């Protein structure tokens, strides 16, 4: 079978799913089971992927599905508890005290607070926390999911305290040949990753500084009464301030400290600067902006998550600090549990549920439930009950509401994630055919030649689209990207950096991330509509990074300790 035909067959299930979601506007409940079946059939017939391996990959995917649903349930429960306790009303009023302008709220809540959650936890957690919070603030559910997906861009490469770099790039590059090159160059693996990190933060900063403005313009264009880009552009000064307040400390941290803390420190510094500016009205337009009246919203904008309106709670039951305490507790616990310098990470990850050599194959699966953000969200939810002195009747209702909302996401994800695992595991076959993702990437590289850096970020985005994870994309494609750089006599560090940045951008269109975010606000069934919107900032990001990569390869002396600059 020709390589081109194999490439097309590998792409075929993804293409069908994309057309069904974005073209025919079918729900993921219909599209993803079909995508799963097509992937299994293609892997079995074209890759000679054994049936046992297909079943084992499916079981492995179900382990991951549990992890995702656990996080979603924790996020939904947290929001529902805060809604029933009255805290959401207090939080809404607190943000209104900073600014009632929805555009300002996007910069603070989505761009900065969402980036902080990404830096602490990663793996889709920002959308799972930010989207329901936005709905509670009075945003349409569709807008909340769209914005929650868009924040999964600049901060993602250093999400979960640097996991996509420390685990994804390291695991993807690690091997006897690569480590031999490092040894010959007298450089450690961590030093090499630090060089890559310094290049990643510069690329991200250039594209990411405009993401707050992009978020605002997407919101005013698609969810404003006037459907206006201009109402978004009116926020250029404040949005750029928000972008710079994050990206400048982000770049400095990446150069000085490495991959663990750029997103965390950038967002924390940015929050202090931007909240202070917003309170003083610095660079904020005199004319505010809000959504049209709720009664005029199209039905497509709405999800099933409902929050308590302000007029039902005339007097706040507690202070703003007490209302915010659960979210602040979540953020603090996430950071403490992920810092390798502290003992908590080792304690939490030591308790694992594993299934090794599933059905006699080399495929294994495991889950560390106590380390997942879901556990931290549930713990914070329990403390919320005590802190907010909630009645047990309301607590039971919150559990009931959250459980009902999780069922729809569960059905979609039990097909989506196993489909991903079949893709990733397909390289283990009797004919030693490269895995389906690698075949697609190889075809691109062999057909574009010296302008490949323009397309390198798109390979990373493809991996994230398939797997829903920057880390997994890096595991799949980082060594491939390094190999292409060697063949084209280009700096390997920059090519790997382009992979990492592209994989971060691909999270904005990752199907199971869209499903997960939609589930938190009860917006399941319209994933294609979200995909058609988030593809716009994804194309922007990939185009900017690709052009920067192409220019840097040809006109900038890029540091590469292995085979020159």
N, C-alpha and C positions, 0 to 999 in steps of 0.2 A: 504494500500500500504506500502511495507517495506521501512525502512529508506534508505537502500542501493539503492533501485530502485529510490527513490526520489532524492538521491544524483546524480545518473547517469543522470536522466532527467534534473536536474538543470545544470549539466555540458554540456549536449548534444548540445545546441545551440552554446556555446563557442567553443566546440570541432569542430563542423562543420565549423564555421567561420575560426578557426585556420588552419584546413586542407585545406580549399578553398584558403586562403591567402598564407600560407607558403608551402603547399604541391602541390596544383595545380596551384599556382601562378596566381590565378584569382584576378581581381582588387576589391577594396573595394566597387565599384559601383555595383558589382554583389553580393559580399559576404554579405555585411551588410544588404541589404533589406531582404535576405533569413534568416539571423540571427535574424532580428527583428520579422519576421513572425513566426519562430520556437519558439522564446521566448514567444510571445503572445499566441501561441497555447498550449505550455507546461504549462504556468501560468494558462490559462483558464481551461484546462482539469485536470491537476494533482494537482494544488493548489486551484482550484475552485475560482480563482481570477476573480471577476465580470468584465463583459465587460465594464461597466462604468468606473471602475478603470483602465482598460487597456487604454481606450481612454483618461482618465484624466492624466495618466502617460505619454502618448504620447504628450499631450499638454504641460505638465510640461517640458518634454524633449525639446520641441520646444523653450520654453523660454530660456533654457540653450544653445541651439544651436545658438540662436540669439547672446547671450553673446560671444560665441566662435568665431562666424563669424565676429562679430564687432571688436574683438581683431585682428583677422587675417587680416581684411581689413585695419585696421590702420597700422599694421606692413608692409603690402605690399605697401600701399600708401607712407609711409615714405621712404622705400627703393627706390621706383620708382621716387619720387620727387628728392631724392638725386642723383639718376642716371642721370636724365634729367638736374639737376643743375650743374653737373660736380663734385659734392662733393665726389662721390664714387671713382673717379679717384684719388682725393687728398688723401682720406683715404687709398686707396691701396698703394699709394706711401709712405704714412706715416708709414705703417706697414713694407713696404719694407726697410725703413730707419732703423727700429729696427732690422729686420732680414728678408731675403728673403727665409729662410728655412721654408717650410710649417709646419714642426714639431714644430718649435718654435711658429709659429702663432697659432697652435692648443692650446698650453698651455695658451697663452695670451688671445686670442679671445674667444675660446670655454670654456675652463676650468675656467678661472678667470672672464672675462667680462660676460660670460653666467651665472656664479654662482651669480654675483652681481645682474643681472637682475632677476634671480630666487628669491634671497633674498628680492628684492624690490617688485616684482609683482606676481610671481608664476603663477599657472594655465596655464602652457604651453607657457607663454610669452617668455622665453629664446629661445626656438627653433624658435618661430615666428620672433624673432629679429635676432638671430645669424645665422640661416640658410641662409636667403637672403643676409646677410652681407658677409658670406663666399663665396657665389656664385659671389658676386660683387668683391671679392678678387681673383677670378679665380679658385675656387674649383669646382669640378663636383657637380651637383645638388644632386645626390645620396649620395655622401660623406658628403655634407652639412647637409642633413636631418639626416643621421646616426649619425653624430657628435652632431647635435643639440638635438637629442634624448638622447645621452649618457650623456650630461651635466645635464640632469634631473635625478640626482641620489643623490649624497652626499649633495647638497645644498637644496634639495626639502623639507626635514622635517621642515626646518625653512624658507620655501618660503613665500612670501607675508607677511613679517614681523611676522613670527611665526604662521600663520593661521592654518596649519595642526595640531599643538599642542594646541593652544589656543582655536580653534573652533572644530577641528576634535576630538582630544583626550578628551577634556572637554565635548563636546556634546555626545560623545560615552560612556563615563563613568558616566555621570551625572544621578543620580537617587536617590530615597529615601534610598535604602540599602547602596549604596556606600557612600553617604554623611553622613549617620549614622556612618559608619566605620571611616570616617575622623574625625567626631566630637568626637568619643570615643577615638581616638588616639591624639586628641588635635592638629590637623594639618589642615591648610587651603588647599583649592583646588589648589591654585597657588603654594604653597610650594610643594605639591605632584607632580605637573607638572614640577617644577624645578628639583626635584630629578630624574624624568624620563628623563628630558633634559640632565642632567649630564651623564646619562648612554648612551643616544642616541649619543651624540657627540663623546664619546670614541669609540663606535662601528663603527660609520661612518668614523671616522678618520683612523682607522686601515684598513678598506676596501677601503676608498676613496683616501688614499695617493697614490695608484697605478693607479687611474683612468686616470690621464693625460698620463701615459705610455700606458695604454690600448687603449686610443683614438688614440695615435700616431701609435701603432702597427696595429690596425684595418685599419687605413688609408693606411699605407705602404703595408700591405698585400693585401688589396682588390682594391686599386686604384693606386698602383705603377707600374712602367714599369716592375720591376723584381718580383712583387708579393711576397715581402720579409718581413718576420717577423724581420729578422736580422737588416734591415735598421731602424726599429722602436726601437729595443733594443739598438742601438747605442746611443739613447737619454736617456738612463737610468739615468745618473747623473742629467741632466737638468730637466727631467720629475719628478724625485723624489723631486728636489728642488721646482718645481711648486706645487707638492702635499703637501709638508711640509709647504711651505709659506702660503698655504690656511688653512690646517688642524690644525696647532698649534694655531694661533689666534682664530680659529673656536672653538677649545676645551676650551680655556681660557674664551672666551666670553660666552660659554654655561654654564660653572661653575659659573661665576661671575654675569652675567647679565640675564641669562635665555633664553627663546626661541625666542625672537624677533630678535636678532641681530647676531647670529653666522655666517650665510651665508653672510650677508652684510659686517661685519667687516673682516671676513676671506678673502673674495675676494678683498676688498680694500687694505688690508695690502699685500696680495699676489701680486696684480698688481704692487705696488710700488717696491717690491723686485725683481720680475721676469723681469719686463721691464728694470730695472737697470742692472740686470745680463745679459740679452740678448744684450743690447747695448754694454756692455764691452766684450761680447763673453765668459763670464764665464760659464764653463761646457758645452758649445755648441761645437759639433764636427766641425772640420775644413772643412769637406766635407758636403756641403749642400744637401738638398733633395727637389725635386719638382715633380709634376705630369708629366706624359709623354706629348708630344705635343698635343694640343687640337684636332688637325685634326685626331689623332689616337684614340680618345676616342670612346668607344662603344656607340651606340645610347642610350642604357639603362642608361648611366651615366647622360644624359642631361635632363633638364626640359625646360619649355617654357619661364622662366625668362631670359632676355638678358640684359647685361650691356654694357655700352660704353667702348670700348677698349681704352687703353692709347694713341694709336697713333692718335686718333681723337681729342685729347686735348693736344696740345703741351705745352701750358702754363697754369699753375693752375690759376683759376679765383679768388681764395682767399686762405687764409692761412689754415694750418692744423687745427688750433684751431676753425676757423669759420666752416670748413667742419664737425668737430666733434660736434659742438655746439648742433645740434638737438638731437643727441643720449645722450649727457650729460644732456641736458634739460629734456629728457624723464626720465632718471635715477633719477634726482633731484626731479622732480614732483611726480614720483612714491613713493619715500621715504617720501616726505612731506605729501602726501595724505594718507599714511598708518600709520603714527605715531599716536598712540592714545593720546599722550600728546598734540597734536596740534588740532585746531578746524576744520581743513579741512575735515577730515574723516567723522565727524558727519554731516557736511554740505552736502557733496557729497552723502552720503548714505541716507540722509533724503528724497531724491527725488527718488521714486520707482514706478515702474509699476507692479501691482499685480493682480492676479486672484485667489481669495480665494475660497475654497470648489468647485473645478472644477467639473462641471456636477453633483453637489450634493454630491460629495465624500468628504473625509477628506484630499484629496490631494490639495495642493496649489502651486502656482508658483509666482515668482517675479523676477524683474530685477532692478538693480540700475545702469542705463546707464552712469550716470556722474562719478561713482566711478570706472567703468571698465577701464583697461589699454587702451582700444580702444579710449576712449575720450582723454586721455593724448597723445596718438600717433597722433590723428587727430589735437589736439591743437599744438603739436610740428611741425606737417606737415604744418599747416597754418603759423606758425612763420618761418619755413624754407623758404616758398615762399617769405616772406618779407626780411628775413636775407640774402638770396642768390639772391635776386632781380630777381626772375624768370619771364620769359615771360608767359603771360596767355595762349598762345597756348600750351606751354609745360606742364603747370599745367593741362589743360583740357585733354591732352593726357595721363598724369599720372593717372588721375581719370578713364579714359576709360580703360587703361590697367589693373588697379587694379580691376575694377569691373568685367572684363571678367574672371580674374583668380579666383575670389571668387565663381563663379557659380559652378564649379566642386566640391569644398569642401562642399558647401551647400547641394548638393544632397546626398552626403554620410552621412553627419552629421545628417540630418533629420531622418535617420533610426538608426544611431549608438547611439545617446544620448537617444532617447525614449526607445530603447532596454535596456539601462542601468537603466533607471527609472523603468521599469517593474520589473527588477531584484530586485532593492532596495525596491520597494513598495509592493512586493508580500507577505510580511509577514502579511499584513492586509487582512485576508480571513475568511470565515465563520467557517472553521475547525480549526482555530488558529494554522495552520501549520507554523513553522518558515520560514522566507523568504528564497528564493533560495540561496543567498550567505551563509546564516547561516547554512543551511542544508549541503552544501558542506564542510564548515569548521568543523561542528560537526562530520561529517563522518571521516575526517582526524584525529581529536583529539581522537576519540574513537578507532581508529585502530592503533595508534602508541604509546600510553602510555607514559612511562617515557622519551623517547627520543623525545618527542614532541617539545622541544625548537629548535631542528634542523629544524623543519618544520614550526615553528611559523612565520618566515619572509615570507615564501611562501604564507601563508594565507593573509598577508598584501599585497603582490604583486598581488595575485588573485583579491583582491578588487580594486586595482589600475588598473589592466588590464581591469576589467569590467567597472569601472567608469571613468578611465582616471584621477584620482585625489587622491593624498595622503590624503587630507582632508576627502573625502567621504569614502575612505577605512577605515580610523580611526573611522569615525562615525559608519560604519557598524560593525567593528570587534573588537574594543578596549575592550568593555565590555566582549565579548566572550573570548578574550585572557586572560583577568583578571580572568574570571570564571574558565578557564582551569588551570591557575596557582593556584587558591584556591584548586581545586580538586586534583591537583598533589602535593600540599604543597610546592610550589615553590614561589620565590619572584615575586609578582605581578608587581612591577615597571619594573623589567627587561623584563618580558613577554610583557608588554605594549610597552616598548622600542623596542623590537624585531619587534612588529607589525608596529611601526612608521617607522623603518628603512626599513623593507621589503616593505612597501607601497611606500616608496620613490623609491626604486629600480624598483618596478613594473611600474613606469612611463615610463621607457625606452621601454616598450613593449605595452603601452596603445594604442589601435587601433585609437581612435579618436584624440589622441595627434599626432600620426604618420600622420593621414590625415591632421590635421591642419598644421603641419610643412611642409608636402609635398606641401600643397596649396600655401604656401608663396614663393615657388620657381618654381611653375608650374610643379610639379613632380607627379601629381595624376595618379592613375592607377597601380602603382607598389609598393603598401604598403606592400605586402607580401615579397618582396625582402628586404625591410628595416627591417621587423620583423625578418626575418631569420638571419640578422646580429646583431641586438640589443639584441636578445635572448642570445647571447654569453656573453656579459658583465653582463647581468641580472643574468644568472646562476652563474657566478663568484661571484657576489655580494651576492646573496642569500646563496650560499654555505659557503662563508667566514663568513657571519654574523650568519648563523645557527650553524656552528661549534663553533664560539665564544660564542654564547648563551648557547650551550650545556656544554661547558667547564666551563663557569661562573656559571651556575646553580649547577654544581657538585663540583667545586674546589675553587670558590671564594666566600668570604663573601659579599653578595650584600645587600645594604641598602634597607629595605622595612619597612616603619613606621606602616603598617597595620597588617601584620601577619608574622613578623620576616624575617630573612635573611637566 
